[in-house]
């Protein structure tokens, strides 16, 4: 029946909403839960939790690195040296400057981390490309391989000859791209020097476009500015004098009005004094017309 189908659909939608709410739990909260498992010496659960975290695609670079740290710590506690070293190799390839986030880590854990950090593996390959700015002056940088290792895209720019660089963090509308507007404060057609660095959570540079010593250069495209003044079709036009004011405010307008009025009065008087076309009055002597 229709009502039964409606109940089933409502139940399905309700379950879907619950599932969505469960999936929308923040990654930061999940990372915190795994940290609690490690702190409580529940290493098997910590390994399972950290492994599940690393399969997610919504982790920031910092959250992914902390998940690797917790996974390596759990492996060390389980005395699984091979998996611990493999995990640490991945971690320090992503961020050679990573430091333990646990201030109370044991000497064994610290020694294992320091051993890999002292002889870091090759950095993860990160690909950066860019789209030159057009008339909107917006520079777009796209991250290819290794995008999940990039914490920030940092843009530095200046006009040639200036001693200092202005530095900004590019806006990240997605994990794979950053954008920022270059300055036009010196006018159209000016050259701007710039470079971009993709950095790990520790601040270590993983990839760059240009550098401070050899910056990229771009000439901003001159913008054509035009203002079209269009009279509103619903607004009545008003007379304007050459000075910009209303004709009602000018002396010559009222002088002209006075001349017209006086001239009209004279014309009326002359017309009144002219010969009458009315018939002469009729008396006992008969009708006569005056010559």
Secondary structure, DSSP 8 states (H G I E B T S, - for coil): -HHHHHHHHHHHHHHHHHHHHHHTS-HHHHHHHHHHHHHTT-HHHHHHHHHHHHT-S---HHHHHHHHHHHHHHHHHTT-HHHHHHHHHHHHHH-TT---S-TT--HHHHHHHHHHHHT--------EEEE---TT-EEEEEE-TTGGG--EEEEEEE-TT-SS-EEEE-EEEETTEEEEE---TT-TT-EEEEEEEEE-TTS-EEEEES-SSS-EEEE-------------TTS------TTSS-GGG-HHHHHHHHHHHHHHHHHHHHHHHS---S----BTTB-----
